[in-house]
Amino acid sequence: MRKKQKDWAKDMAHQRIQRLFELAYHEFKTHPERSNRYVVLARRIGMRYRVRMPHELKRMVCKHCHAYLVQGATARTRLQGTHIATTCLSCGKQMRLPY
């Protein structure tokens, strides 16, 4: 019985994280600060229920200031040798991902 409840809670947490990122995407043009708030809420849900954020969503969040990253608006991406360098334009920090 307990296992079923835990699985249900983790599944619900995944759905909430997905929904918060959808809301962040739609609200970014009009209210960018609201998008950042949705990302913070999604991270908190993930930490509370010990659920990993999907890779495609994790790349949309600055690892330093936790801002919602949109290419051209709040992030700049460059190819450098063997990795992708994404620069957050809010805090100026760089995140590097291999390709």
Backbone bond lengths (Angstrom), bond angles and torsions (degrees), N, CA, C in turn:
res aa  C-N    CA-C-N  psi(-1)  N-CA   C-N-CA  omega(-1)  CA-C   N-CA-C  phi
1 M - - - 1.456 - - 1.524 110.96 -
2 R 1.341 117.85 -45.58 1.469 121.79 -178.99 1.523 111.28 -62.47
3 K 1.330 115.99 -41.28 1.468 121.23 -178.61 1.530 110.04 -60.05
4 K 1.317 115.85 -40.95 1.459 120.90 -179.26 1.534 110.40 -64.26
5 Q 1.327 116.72 -40.48 1.459 120.84 179.46 1.526 110.95 -66.40
6 K 1.348 116.90 -40.54 1.459 120.34 178.71 1.516 110.89 -63.92
7 D 1.337 116.24 -44.29 1.466 120.15 179.12 1.522 110.68 -61.96
8 W 1.332 116.17 -40.41 1.449 120.02 179.84 1.535 110.50 -64.20
9 A 1.332 116.38 -42.51 1.467 121.00 -179.20 1.525 110.64 -64.95
10 K 1.340 117.50 -41.23 1.463 120.24 179.86 1.521 110.95 -68.30
11 D 1.321 116.76 -38.56 1.460 120.46 177.33 1.527 110.40 -63.52
12 M 1.319 116.37 -42.43 1.465 120.94 178.42 1.531 110.65 -64.75
13 A 1.327 117.13 -37.51 1.463 120.98 178.09 1.529 110.10 -63.38
14 H 1.348 117.48 -42.75 1.467 121.00 176.63 1.519 111.00 -58.32
15 Q 1.323 116.16 -45.02 1.464 120.44 -179.24 1.529 111.14 -63.72
16 R 1.315 117.11 -40.57 1.466 120.81 -179.91 1.525 111.01 -66.37
17 I 1.330 117.08 -39.80 1.465 121.00 178.42 1.521 109.55 -62.65
18 Q 1.342 116.74 -45.81 1.470 120.70 178.27 1.532 110.51 -58.84
19 R 1.324 116.37 -45.33 1.469 120.97 -178.03 1.535 111.51 -64.82
20 L 1.324 117.13 -39.85 1.460 119.81 179.04 1.531 111.28 -64.79
21 F 1.330 117.70 -36.71 1.459 119.59 177.09 1.527 111.61 -70.45
22 E 1.331 117.39 -34.40 1.468 120.01 174.11 1.527 110.06 -61.67
23 L 1.328 116.39 -45.48 1.461 120.78 178.76 1.528 110.79 -62.90
24 A 1.326 117.45 -40.51 1.465 120.79 178.94 1.522 110.36 -61.79
25 Y 1.337 116.62 -40.49 1.465 121.00 179.20 1.529 111.18 -62.88
26 H 1.326 116.40 -45.92 1.470 120.46 -177.11 1.521 113.17 -72.64
27 E 1.327 117.40 -30.97 1.465 120.96 -176.84 1.524 113.68 -87.91
28 F 1.336 117.94 -9.04 1.464 120.09 -171.83 1.520 113.02 -61.19
29 K 1.322 118.57 -41.12 1.470 121.13 -176.32 1.523 112.06 -63.42
30 T 1.329 116.56 -40.23 1.462 119.50 -176.37 1.526 113.20 -93.33
31 H 1.340 117.30 -38.71 1.469 121.40 -176.89 1.525 110.65 -135.23
32 P 1.334 118.57 81.53 1.473 119.33 -179.09 1.531 113.79 -62.87
33 E 1.330 118.03 -30.90 1.473 119.69 179.58 1.534 110.50 -68.50
34 R 1.322 116.76 -29.45 1.460 120.61 177.03 1.535 110.35 -69.14
35 S 1.331 115.95 -35.87 1.468 120.32 176.66 1.518 110.53 -61.72
36 N 1.321 116.92 -42.14 1.461 120.37 177.85 1.527 111.15 -62.57
37 R 1.310 116.86 -37.78 1.472 121.48 178.81 1.529 110.60 -65.18
38 Y 1.342 117.01 -41.70 1.462 120.70 178.57 1.527 110.80 -61.83
39 V 1.331 116.85 -38.18 1.460 120.78 178.96 1.530 110.27 -66.06
40 V 1.324 117.20 -42.11 1.466 120.74 178.06 1.528 109.86 -61.60
41 L 1.331 117.24 -42.50 1.464 120.61 178.63 1.527 111.24 -63.52
42 A 1.337 116.95 -41.13 1.468 120.66 179.24 1.525 110.50 -63.16
43 R 1.329 116.98 -40.61 1.470 120.36 178.34 1.530 110.42 -63.96
44 R 1.321 117.13 -41.15 1.470 120.54 -179.77 1.526 111.10 -63.94
45 I 1.329 116.66 -41.85 1.462 120.21 178.59 1.520 109.48 -61.84
46 G 1.331 116.54 -43.92 1.462 120.53 179.14 1.513 112.24 -61.25
47 M 1.322 116.95 -40.27 1.467 120.11 -179.96 1.529 111.26 -71.32
48 R 1.323 116.92 -40.13 1.466 120.01 -177.75 1.528 111.44 -64.19
49 Y 1.341 116.67 -43.36 1.464 120.17 -177.37 1.526 112.74 -96.55
50 R 1.322 116.71 7.64 1.460 123.41 -179.54 1.527 111.47 50.91
51 V 1.332 114.60 55.19 1.458 122.75 -179.97 1.520 107.60 -116.35
52 R 1.315 116.94 132.05 1.457 120.15 177.25 1.516 110.41 -75.24
53 M 1.318 115.42 142.27 1.453 120.43 175.27 1.536 107.93 -78.89
54 P 1.332 118.74 135.90 1.463 120.37 179.28 1.532 111.48 -58.89
55 H 1.346 116.34 149.09 1.462 121.50 -175.23 1.523 112.83 -57.82
56 E 1.332 117.17 -41.06 1.464 119.16 -178.05 1.524 111.96 -66.56
57 L 1.334 117.46 -28.26 1.461 120.58 177.20 1.521 111.08 -83.32
58 K 1.328 116.19 -34.26 1.460 120.32 -178.83 1.525 111.14 -62.73
59 R 1.332 116.54 -31.69 1.460 120.54 179.52 1.523 112.53 -73.00
60 M 1.324 117.46 -11.48 1.457 121.59 179.96 1.524 112.07 -93.93
61 V 1.338 117.15 9.28 1.463 121.68 -177.66 1.526 108.79 -126.89
62 C 1.331 116.28 134.00 1.457 120.74 175.17 1.525 108.44 -69.96
63 K 1.333 116.54 132.26 1.461 120.48 -177.62 1.524 112.08 -75.39
64 H 1.334 117.23 -13.25 1.462 120.37 -176.05 1.523 112.47 -101.41
65 C 1.338 116.86 -51.41 1.474 119.15 -177.55 1.526 112.40 -106.82
66 H 1.333 117.72 -1.42 1.466 124.14 177.36 1.524 112.70 60.12
67 A 1.332 117.39 34.23 1.461 122.11 176.39 1.523 109.47 -84.55
68 Y 1.320 116.51 152.78 1.461 122.44 176.03 1.520 107.57 -76.11
69 L 1.335 117.38 124.34 1.461 121.61 -175.57 1.519 111.31 -99.02
70 V 1.335 115.31 127.12 1.456 122.88 174.44 1.520 106.85 -125.45
71 Q 1.324 116.51 125.09 1.459 120.65 -177.46 1.527 110.71 -58.02
72 G 1.302 116.59 130.30 1.458 121.73 178.72 1.517 114.10 89.40
73 A 1.321 118.11 -24.53 1.464 120.84 -178.91 1.530 111.05 -105.21
74 T 1.326 117.04 -55.73 1.458 120.21 -179.28 1.523 112.32 -118.87
75 A 1.337 117.40 2.72 1.470 120.18 -179.13 1.524 110.09 -144.94
76 R 1.323 114.28 150.06 1.468 121.01 175.74 1.523 106.37 -127.55
77 T 1.319 117.74 130.65 1.455 121.85 -177.89 1.514 109.89 -117.69
78 R 1.322 115.24 132.74 1.461 122.19 179.47 1.513 108.96 -132.93
79 L 1.332 116.30 148.98 1.462 121.34 173.40 1.515 107.63 -94.58
80 Q 1.322 116.85 125.80 1.470 121.52 -178.77 1.515 108.83 -130.49
81 G 1.320 116.79 99.75 1.458 120.83 176.92 1.508 112.67 61.02
82 T 1.329 116.38 -105.13 1.461 120.65 -175.39 1.529 113.42 -105.84
83 H 1.322 118.01 10.66 1.457 118.97 -178.70 1.525 111.79 -143.35
84 I 1.322 114.50 165.18 1.460 123.20 175.79 1.521 106.47 -101.15
85 A 1.330 117.23 124.62 1.460 121.40 179.03 1.526 108.63 -106.73
86 T 1.319 116.36 116.35 1.460 122.40 177.12 1.518 107.70 -107.07
87 T 1.333 115.96 122.35 1.453 121.02 -179.95 1.522 109.48 -104.14
88 C 1.313 116.94 127.51 1.462 122.43 175.43 1.523 107.31 -79.22
89 L 1.309 116.71 125.69 1.456 120.16 -179.55 1.531 111.76 -83.90
90 S 1.329 117.94 -5.97 1.465 120.99 176.09 1.530 110.93 -81.40
91 C 1.338 116.27 -47.59 1.466 119.40 -176.75 1.529 112.69 -112.06
92 G 1.327 118.40 -13.29 1.455 121.53 177.66 1.522 114.87 84.83
93 K 1.321 117.75 1.31 1.470 120.43 -179.47 1.526 110.41 -79.78
94 Q 1.341 114.70 155.56 1.464 121.24 -178.77 1.516 110.33 -112.23
95 M 1.321 115.69 139.33 1.458 121.25 174.29 1.523 107.39 -117.00
96 R 1.324 116.90 135.13 1.458 120.56 -176.19 1.519 109.95 -117.47
97 L 1.340 115.91 132.09 1.453 122.22 178.45 1.515 108.85 -127.23
98 P 1.320 118.74 133.30 1.475 119.99 177.52 1.528 110.64 -72.04
99 Y 1.350 114.77 153.93 1.473 117.90 171.31 1.487 111.67 -131.26
